Amino acid sequence: MAPQLKSAQPQPALSNAQLVGTAILTLVCLPVLIVSHLPTSQFPAAMPTGLAVLIAIVAFGWLLHCNAWLKTDRLVAAVLLGIFVLRLCLALGIAHWWWLPQTLTAQQNDWDIYEMLGWDLAQSGMSIEVASSYPLNEVGTVYLVGALYSLVGRNPLVLTVFFTFLGTWIALEVANLVALTRNGKAARRAAVLASLMPGSIFIGVLPAKDILVTFCFLRVILLFHQVQVSRGLTWMQKGMALVLVSIVGIVRAMAIPVLIITLMGLFTFGAPKKRIRLIVITAAIGLVGILTVAWRLTELGGWVYFSPISISQLVYERTGGDSATLSDIGLTFATDEVSSIAVKTFWDGEISKAYLVPLRAALLLFVPFPPIYFNALDDVFQSLNTAFMLLLTPAAWAAVAYNQCGWRVAMRELSWLWVPLVVPTIVLAAALPFFQQRYALLPQLFFVGLASVGMHKERRLVALYLLSPFLIVTLYGLYTVMKAY
């Protein structure tokens, strides 16, 4: 009896590695195609946008290669690269058709002024005298824009590429912190979630100081996390930490005391036995921060607040009178100033109203609430960001509440995520009479990190998500009552 021949198994045309490589190549070509179809740049002497895109993609690929928690999962690395490329495409489209016409015609927002003055500063040779003459309280971002323009020439789309790159790099830094706190699986979830955060995507389109401050803040915390797990920092790491603190002091001076309080909280909850290091690190950070702020006040002028800003004080400094309102000085509100919850709940220096600060802190994480504002492009991304944060709330709660060793152990283990979330949120809630989503970018990213840790509790998460509609209805009811109060 003749032996039966085995039927030949069909072989795939491409292997998995080839498929992933083809997908990555296709994604890399997307921004190049978009840039090539954009109208001719108005700045022919500057670096071409396509070259900036190519450099950013190569640099981000190198960042992915350097992260240990991605070594065992190349698929997630490919996904993150794809998200970055798609963010670049979206950012370039928004910048060219939405931001660029504004910044070249009427400089109304902070980022428009930073772009205009940054080019002026670059033309002056980065002169401190010229920078001190600008009508700005903080010129750190202007210096960054000026430095970039000195290297590449004036092309606002290059700024968009740079800040989009920095915004996505921040997502990797959040994942690095999650990896050190929990494990690589949670870190990969954090990287994907933080990369998809709508607020980060939109603010990365613009030369906003919030992206730069958030990046420096995260890098300092990551550096000093090594103090907990090792004997200390190398001299290079110490120098890098001091440079980052100096940048924060120049760009946003109020962030210096916030950073100091955050580090004290981290060592108190995360490393209570290392009190000597706590004293040394806090003193070093405080000294560098004070010297940086003092230099800024001496050389660049302006003023610095380390206490809550009263509404009357803010109005007087902007207008020189006492009868103006926050709307008169250019602040915008979701509805109007009279019914704004942020204004109603501001304690305004009255100790009897200080109990409202925790409520305002919760509002800050979910601003704007409810997420129903879609009149302008920035409103769309802010509302989508609030919806994104609400979807992650059950997972963030599960990270602390459903720990096998108890919530106290969870609070200690996750201190490197929740302390940097709580401290800036409380400080901003107590200090500012008005809210914008970009102010909450830093604590929201740590919130995403907590949510990525809590997502391993699948069964309990299902129950929480089933209850989340009732929670949202309750929050909306509370919102309605407060609006009518």
JOQUI-V741755 format. One record per run of one state. SS is the DSSP state (A for helix, B for strand, O for the rest). FROM is the first residue (numbers start at 1). TO is the last residue. If there is no record, write none. Layout:
SS;FROM;TO + SS;FROM;TO
//
This chain:
O;1;15 + A;16;37 + O;38;48 + A;49;66 + O;67;67 + A;68;70 + O;71;73 + A;74;105 + O;106;109 + A;110;123 + O;124;127 + A;128;132 + O;133;139 + A;140;152 + O;153;155 + A;156;181 + O;182;183 + A;184;195 + O;196;197 + A;198;203 + O;204;208 + A;209;229 + O;230;234 + A;235;251 + O;252;253 + A;254;270 + O;271;274 + A;275;300 + O;301;310 + A;311;319 + O;320;326 + A;327;329 + O;330;340 + A;341;344 + O;345;350 + A;351;365 + O;366;376 + A;377;401 + O;402;406 + A;407;413 + O;414;414 + A;415;431 + O;432;436 + A;437;454 + O;455;457 + A;458;484 + O;485;485
//
